[in-house]
Every structure is written in structure tokens, then in C-alpha cells.
Amino acid sequence: MKKIILITIIFGSIFNMLFASDEAGGRAGAYLRMPGDARSAAMGNGVSAMAGDASLSGVNPAILPYLESKQFSSSFQFLSLDRSYQTLSFGLGLPPNAGMCISWIHAGVDNITGRNYSNDPTYDYSWSQDAFVMAFGMSVIRQLSIGVSAKILSDRLVHSSSSGFSADIGILLEPLNNLKLGFVLKDITGKVTWDISSESFVNFQTRRVDYYPLVYHLGISYYFLDRYLISGTYKMSNDIEPTWHIGAEARVWEALYIRAGADNGTPVFGFGTSYKLRNNMSTRLDYAFVTGRVREGSSHMFTWLFYF
């Protein structure tokens, strides 16, 4: 398996040297394009055709019919420059052939020092973005499932705030056993409208609309020998440059997984461990280390899942 992970990193680096580019983090909704859990992060965020975890519905809601139990997960990522990123999700299967998930995604930064025209410190600012997500998926036939998700968006910066809406549509196809193909339309009609009209801006009252780029995902995953998983996703848009994401996972022992990948040129790796709490409940703890792009700094992400 060490050879598989090494090959994944090497090919990921080659792909990204040839095709990788800036993923337009400065465009609206960048936090929704980040991996929502440590397993996704450790596999290069190339999980558009993977199933099994409710948190993956944030990428492709069509995976929800594959849920075999109720799931709750909580993720936290430590980022540089006082930034933070957290997610919570709860998902369950709906017999005979559907599933649903409710999620909360939060990103923000504190301790932004404000300064006046003389460059003297004034007071600290804070900024936050939140998305409340409801996702539903169902199997049309055994080899094909579809899903949709609706996202209520809320941004806050100093004394101004915004609200908006966005939606995703996903398809998951399994033409052969353990081979999955995924297609997703992300952030359809996505936008937030800012209302800058507080008493702190009495001379500057206006409205501004930030549009989210529409992103297309093409994904593939293959699970083999009952312990190895490889996956990849190609993302493209009319507004931002295309990106490549690939990853691999191996079950080393019954309760230990190791993972590695390339997230658009950024090497990533991690591991996960699972164990049973009692007869009808088990848990899994995942960790990911992201080396980070130039001047961004490395980061650590943790996810704790419960199955019941």
C-alpha cells in the first residue's frame, strides 16, 4: 500500500504541475470549496464519487442513499492567521432507497486589528461566514442515485451582514461493483446580498451582491481488495480555473486507515482510527495534515464521527 500512496502523490504532483492553478480563494464562497472533514482533506478533496460518510454529502448529495446507519460528525481545522473552520453534520438513511443530511458550516477570523488614517490601532474586527445545509438523495435504480442540497448563507463583517441562497445537484453512478462515477453542479444561483446600512456607516449606505462561481465536479473512485480506495475529482468553472484532486486510502489493520493525496498541487496526508463503543454505536477519529500553499502555512484538521 505504501507504493499505492507514493504513486498517488507522484501522479498528483505531475497532474498539478501541468494543470493546477489558483482555485480563486478570493471569490465569494471560498469556504464552501474547502474540504468539510479530515478524511476528504487527507485525500486531496477529491471525493465527489465517494460514499459512506454523511459529511461527504456536502460535496455530492447523491451519496446519501448509501448511508447504512445514523451518523453525526464534528470537524475543526486549525488555520494560520487566526482563521478557523468548523462543520457539524447529522445524516441518516431513509428506507428503502433514500437518505438525508443536515449540516452547519462555519468559517471566520478574529483579532483583525483596525487602524485609522494615521495608522493608529482602533479596535479589533471579526468576520464570519455560515451555511446551513439540508441535503436529500435517493436511488433511482441500484446503479444510479441523485441528490439535491439547499444552503442558506449568512455572512457578517463588522457592523454589516448578508444573506443568500445556493443549491447543489449531484449524480452518482456505479457501472461496476465498487467503481463509482460522480457528477455535481455546485452553488447553483449562489449569491449573498450585503446590507451596509448601520449607524456606523451613516455616510455610506448601500447594497452589494456577491455571486458564487458555479463549479462542475467530475469524480471517480474505486474500492478494491476489500481494503484499498483510490479517488479523484476534476473541478471546472466558467469563473475560476480548473483544478485536480486525487487521493488514496488503505485499511492497514482492522481499525486503522492511512491516507494521502494531492489537493491541486498541495501534498496532504492523514490517518483514521475506528472502534466500537457498545453494541449499537461505533466511532471514528480522523486526522489530516495539509502542507499549505506558498505563504499560507500548514494546517491540521480533526473529525470525530459517531455511527449509531
C-alpha positions in Angstrom: 0.0 0.0 0.0 3.0 2.3 0.5 3.6 2.0 -3.2 0.0 3.0 -4.0 0.1 6.1 -1.8 3.5 7.1 -3.3 2.2 6.6 -6.8 -0.8 8.7 -5.9 1.3 11.6 -4.7 3.7 11.4 -7.7 0.9 11.3 -10.3 -0.9 14.1 -8.3 2.1 16.3 -8.4 2.6 15.7 -12.2 -1.1 16.4 -12.9 -1.0 19.6 -10.9 2.3 20.8 -12.3 0.6 20.5 -15.7 -2.9 21.7 -14.9 -3.0 23.2 -11.5 -3.8 26.9 -10.9 -5.1 29.2 -8.3 -8.5 27.9 -7.0 -9.7 31.6 -6.7 -9.9 31.6 -2.9 -10.7 35.3 -3.2 -14.0 34.6 -4.9 -17.2 34.5 -2.9 -18.0 31.3 -1.1 -14.4 30.0 -0.9 -15.1 28.3 2.4 -17.7 26.1 0.7 -15.0 24.8 -1.6 -12.8 23.6 1.2 -12.9 20.0 2.4 -15.5 19.6 5.1 -13.9 16.8 7.0 -10.5 15.3 7.7 -10.9 12.3 5.5 -11.7 14.5 2.5 -8.8 16.8 3.3 -6.3 13.9 3.6 -7.5 12.5 0.2 -6.9 15.8 -1.6 -10.5 16.9 -1.6 -11.1 14.5 -4.5 -14.2 12.8 -3.0 -17.0 13.7 -5.5 -17.6 10.0 -6.2 -17.0 8.6 -2.7 -19.8 7.3 -0.4 -20.2 6.1 3.2 -19.9 9.2 5.3 -22.7 11.7 5.8 -20.2 14.6 5.7 -19.4 13.7 2.1 -23.0 14.9 1.2 -21.5 18.4 1.3 -19.7 17.5 -1.9 -22.2 15.3 -3.6 -25.7 14.8 -2.0 -26.2 11.7 -4.2 -24.1 9.6 -1.8 -26.9 9.8 0.9 -28.8 6.6 -0.2 -25.6 4.7 0.7 -25.8 5.6 4.4 -26.3 2.4 6.4 -26.8 4.0 9.8 -27.4 7.3 11.6 -24.3 9.4 11.7 -23.1 12.5 13.5 -19.8 14.2 12.7 -17.9 17.2 14.0 -14.8 18.8 12.3 -12.4 21.5 13.3 -9.5 22.9 11.3 -6.7 24.9 12.8 -5.6 27.6 10.2 -3.0 30.3 10.2 -3.7 34.0 10.6 -6.3 33.4 13.4 -8.7 31.7 11.0 -11.0 28.8 11.9 -13.2 26.4 10.1 -15.8 24.0 11.6 -18.5 21.7 10.4 -21.3 19.7 12.0 -23.5 17.2 10.2 -26.2 14.7 11.0 -27.3 12.1 8.4 -29.4 9.0 8.2 -30.7 6.5 5.7 -34.4 6.6 4.8 -35.5 3.1 3.8 -35.9 1.7 1.3 -33.7 3.8 -1.0 -33.1 7.4 0.2 -31.1 9.4 2.8 -30.9 12.9 4.2 -28.4 15.1 6.0 -28.4 18.4 7.9 -25.2 20.3 8.2 -23.7 23.6 9.5 -20.5 25.0 8.0 -18.7 27.9 9.7 -15.6 29.9 8.7 -14.2 33.0 10.3 -11.3 35.0 11.6 -10.9 37.1 14.8 -8.4 39.7 16.0 -8.2 41.7 12.8 -6.6 45.0 14.0 -8.4 48.1 12.7 -6.4 51.2 12.1 -7.3 54.9 11.3 -5.8 57.2 8.7 -2.8 57.8 10.9 -2.1 54.1 11.2 -3.0 54.0 14.8 -4.8 50.9 16.1 -8.5 51.5 16.8 -10.3 48.2 17.7 -10.4 44.6 16.7 -12.7 43.3 14.0 -14.2 39.9 13.4 -15.6 38.2 10.3 -17.6 35.0 9.8 -19.4 33.0 7.2 -22.1 30.4 7.9 -24.0 27.9 5.7 -27.0 25.8 6.9 -27.4 22.9 4.6 -30.3 20.5 4.0 -29.5 17.6 1.6 -31.6 14.7 0.3 -30.7 11.8 -2.0 -32.4 8.8 -3.4 -31.6 5.8 -5.6 -33.4 5.8 -8.9 -32.1 2.3 -9.7 -29.5 0.2 -8.0 -26.7 1.7 -10.1 -27.9 5.3 -10.1 -28.6 7.8 -7.4 -29.4 11.5 -7.5 -29.3 14.2 -4.8 -30.0 17.9 -4.1 -29.0 20.2 -1.3 -30.2 23.7 -0.4 -27.9 26.1 1.5 -29.0 29.2 3.5 -26.0 31.5 3.6 -25.1 34.2 6.1 -22.0 36.4 6.3 -21.0 39.0 8.9 -18.3 41.6 8.8 -18.0 44.4 11.5 -21.5 46.1 11.5 -22.7 44.7 8.1 -24.3 41.4 7.3 -25.5 39.5 4.3 -27.8 36.6 3.5 -28.3 34.4 0.4 -29.1 31.0 -1.0 -27.3 28.4 -3.1 -28.1 24.8 -4.2 -26.2 21.7 -5.4 -27.3 18.9 -7.7 -25.4 15.6 -7.7 -25.4 12.2 -9.6 -23.6 9.0 -8.5 -23.3 6.2 -11.0 -22.0 2.7 -10.2 -21.5 0.9 -13.6 -19.4 -1.8 -12.0 -19.2 -3.1 -8.4 -17.1 -0.8 -6.3 -16.5 1.6 -9.2 -18.3 4.9 -8.8 -18.6 7.9 -11.1 -19.8 11.3 -9.7 -21.1 14.5 -11.4 -22.0 17.6 -9.3 -23.2 21.1 -10.0 -22.1 23.2 -7.1 -23.6 26.5 -5.9 -26.3 26.9 -8.5 -27.7 30.5 -8.2 -25.4 31.1 -5.3 -25.1 34.7 -4.0 -25.3 36.8 -0.9 -26.7 40.3 -0.7 -24.9 42.7 1.7 -26.9 45.4 3.5 -24.5 48.1 4.7 -26.8 50.4 6.5 -25.9 50.6 10.2 -25.3 53.7 12.2 -21.6 53.2 11.8 -21.9 53.9 8.1 -24.3 56.8 8.1 -22.5 58.3 5.1 -22.1 55.1 3.2 -25.4 53.2 2.9 -25.5 50.8 0.0 -26.3 47.2 -1.1 -23.8 44.8 -2.7 -24.3 41.4 -4.2 -21.5 38.8 -4.2 -22.1 35.9 -6.7 -20.7 32.4 -6.1 -19.0 30.8 -9.0 -20.8 27.8 -10.5 -18.4 24.8 -10.3 -18.7 21.4 -12.0 -17.3 18.3 -10.5 -16.3 15.1 -12.4 -15.3 12.4 -9.9 -14.3 8.7 -9.9 -13.5 6.2 -7.1 -12.6 2.6 -6.9 -12.5 0.3 -3.9 -10.6 -3.0 -4.3 -9.3 -6.0 -2.3 -11.7 -5.0 0.5 -9.2 -2.5 1.9 -7.9 -0.1 -0.7 -9.6 3.0 -2.1 -8.5 5.5 -4.7 -10.4 8.6 -5.8 -10.1 11.7 -8.0 -12.0 14.7 -8.9 -11.6 17.3 -11.7 -13.3 20.7 -11.0 -14.0 23.3 -13.6 -16.0 26.5 -13.9 -16.6 29.4 -16.2 -15.4 31.8 -13.5 -12.3 30.1 -11.9 -9.5 27.9 -13.2 -9.8 24.1 -13.3 -8.2 22.0 -10.6 -7.2 18.4 -10.0 -7.7 16.5 -6.7 -6.6 12.8 -6.1 -6.2 10.6 -3.1 -5.8 7.1 -1.7 -6.8 5.3 1.4 -5.7 1.9 2.9 -7.1 -0.1 5.8 -3.8 -1.2 7.4 -5.4 -3.0 10.3 -9.0 -3.6 11.2 -9.3 -0.2 12.9 -6.6 1.9 11.3 -6.6 3.7 8.0 -3.9 5.7 6.3 -4.5 8.3 3.6 -2.6 10.6 1.2 -3.2 12.7 -1.8 -2.7 15.9 -3.7 -5.1 18.9 -3.4 -4.4 20.9 -6.5 -0.7 20.7 -6.0 -0.7 20.7 -2.2 0.5 17.3 -0.7 -1.8 16.1 2.1 -1.9 13.0 4.3 -3.6 11.7 7.4 -5.0 8.7 9.2 -8.1 7.5 10.9 -8.9 5.0 13.6 -12.3 3.4 14.5 -13.6 1.3 17.3 -16.9 0.1 18.8 -18.3 2.0 21.9 -21.1 -0.5 22.5 -23.3 -2.9 20.6 -25.1 -0.4 18.5 -22.6 2.5 18.5 -19.2 2.9 17.0 -16.9 5.9 16.4 -14.1 7.0 14.1 -11.5 9.7 14.6 -9.8 11.2 11.5 -6.8 13.5 11.2 -5.4 15.4 8.2 -2.2 17.4 7.7 -2.3 20.0 4.9 1.1 21.3 3.9 -0.4 24.5 2.6 0.4 26.7 -0.4 3.1 29.3 -0.5 2.8 31.8 2.3 -0.4 30.1 3.6 1.2 27.9 6.2 0.3 24.3 7.1 -2.9 23.3 8.9 -4.3 20.4 10.9 -7.9 19.1 10.7 -9.7 16.7 13.0 -13.1 14.9 12.6 -14.9 12.8 15.1 -17.7 10.6 13.8 -20.3 8.6 15.6 -22.3 5.8 14.0 -25.5 4.6 15.8 
